[in-house]
């Protein structure tokens, strides 16, 4: 059911510093920041040959990422994202299998594609994002 690994998301307390590290020290291609108010985050994608790294930073005082950074002040891995061919079929299949889909109604994510998140308790302690694969992936 799952396809390729789309990205690994890292919560960062200082977005400018994280961008500088990836761009200037590691020599990676880094996209411009993109605010996602619906998710309460600013994202920056680090483009790698085989996948992407998504840098996440809180957007606004109500960002759910603030709680994560309070527990992990230096930042850390927030989630992994896998592609699926049909997000609604994936949600239905997972629910039948007993996995908890957080907010099972897909929302549009950073790549302009529908996404959902799976509760970590059913995924080995890791928050998992599923993203509908774009036609050109």
LINVENHU-V841061 format. One record per run of one state. SS is the DSSP state (a for helix, b for strand, c for the rest). FROM is the first residue (numbers start at 1). LEN is the number of residues. If there is no record, write none. Layout:
# LINVENHU-V841061
[[SS:FROM:LEN] [SS:FROM:LEN]]
This chain:
# LINVENHU-V841061
[[c:1:1] [b:2:10] [c:12:3] [a:15:11] [c:26:3] [b:29:2] [c:31:3] [b:34:3] [c:37:4] [b:41:7] [c:48:4] [b:52:7] [c:59:6] [a:65:7] [c:72:4] [b:76:9] [c:85:2] [a:87:10] [c:97:4] [b:101:8] [c:109:5] [b:114:5] [c:119:1] [a:120:3] [c:123:5] [b:128:5] [c:133:5]]
